[in-house]
Amino acid sequence: MTKRRRFQQSESFQDRLEAVRAGNAREEAAKLPPGNRAADDILRKARQADTASHLDDWANSPELRAADMKLIQV
């Protein structure tokens, strides 16, 4: 019987999913001619997905929670 390889993910599932979506959107936009309105819209959505992922990381960061707990205790 072979042993199953296990490893710890360095990024959350949500982050990995957003990265794939943003990457796919950028690839799709690259296939369209430059300056195309559809390509611009796709790239805007990819940037929005990246920004949303970063904001989610920030909002759920342990440092931010620790600061909130200090405010509550005062």
C-alpha positions as CSV (number, residue, x, y, z in Angstrom):
1,M,0.0,0.0,0.0
2,T,1.4,3.4,-1.0
3,K,1.4,6.2,1.5
4,R,-0.7,9.2,0.6
5,R,1.3,12.5,0.3
6,R,-0.1,15.3,2.4
7,F,0.8,18.9,2.6
8,Q,-0.4,22.1,4.2
9,Q,-1.9,24.7,1.8
10,S,-0.1,28.0,2.2
11,E,-3.2,29.9,0.9
12,S,-6.8,29.5,1.7
13,F,-9.2,27.8,-0.7
14,Q,-10.9,31.1,-1.4
15,D,-7.6,32.8,-2.3
16,R,-6.6,30.0,-4.6
17,L,-10.0,30.1,-6.3
18,E,-9.9,33.9,-6.8
19,A,-6.3,33.5,-8.3
20,V,-7.6,31.0,-10.8
21,R,-10.6,33.2,-11.7
22,A,-8.4,36.3,-12.1
23,G,-5.8,34.3,-14.1
24,N,-8.5,32.9,-16.4
25,A,-10.0,36.4,-16.9
26,R,-6.5,37.8,-17.9
27,E,-5.9,35.0,-20.3
28,E,-9.3,35.5,-21.9
29,A,-8.7,39.3,-22.2
30,A,-5.3,38.6,-23.8
31,K,-7.0,36.8,-26.7
32,L,-9.0,39.9,-27.5
33,P,-7.5,42.9,-29.4
34,P,-6.1,45.7,-27.3
35,G,-8.5,48.5,-26.5
36,N,-11.5,46.3,-26.9
37,R,-14.3,47.2,-24.5
38,A,-14.9,43.6,-23.6
39,A,-11.2,43.1,-22.8
40,D,-11.2,46.2,-20.6
41,D,-14.3,44.9,-18.7
42,I,-12.7,41.5,-18.2
43,L,-9.5,43.0,-16.8
44,R,-11.5,45.3,-14.5
45,K,-13.3,42.3,-13.1
46,A,-10.0,40.5,-12.6
47,R,-8.6,43.5,-10.7
48,Q,-11.8,43.6,-8.6
49,A,-11.5,40.0,-7.7
50,D,-7.9,40.6,-6.6
51,T,-8.9,43.6,-4.5
52,A,-11.8,41.7,-2.9
53,S,-9.4,38.9,-2.0
54,H,-6.9,41.3,-0.4
55,L,-9.6,43.1,1.5
56,D,-11.0,39.7,2.8
57,D,-7.5,38.8,3.9
58,W,-7.1,42.1,5.7
59,A,-10.5,41.9,7.4
60,N,-9.8,38.4,8.7
61,S,-6.2,39.0,9.7
62,P,-5.3,38.0,13.3
63,E,-3.6,41.4,13.8
64,L,-6.8,43.2,13.1
65,R,-8.8,40.9,15.4
66,A,-6.2,41.5,18.1
67,A,-6.6,45.3,17.7
68,D,-10.4,44.9,18.0
69,M,-10.1,42.9,21.1
70,K,-7.8,45.6,22.7
71,L,-10.4,48.2,21.9
72,I,-13.2,46.1,23.5
73,Q,-11.2,45.6,26.7
74,V,-10.5,49.3,27.2
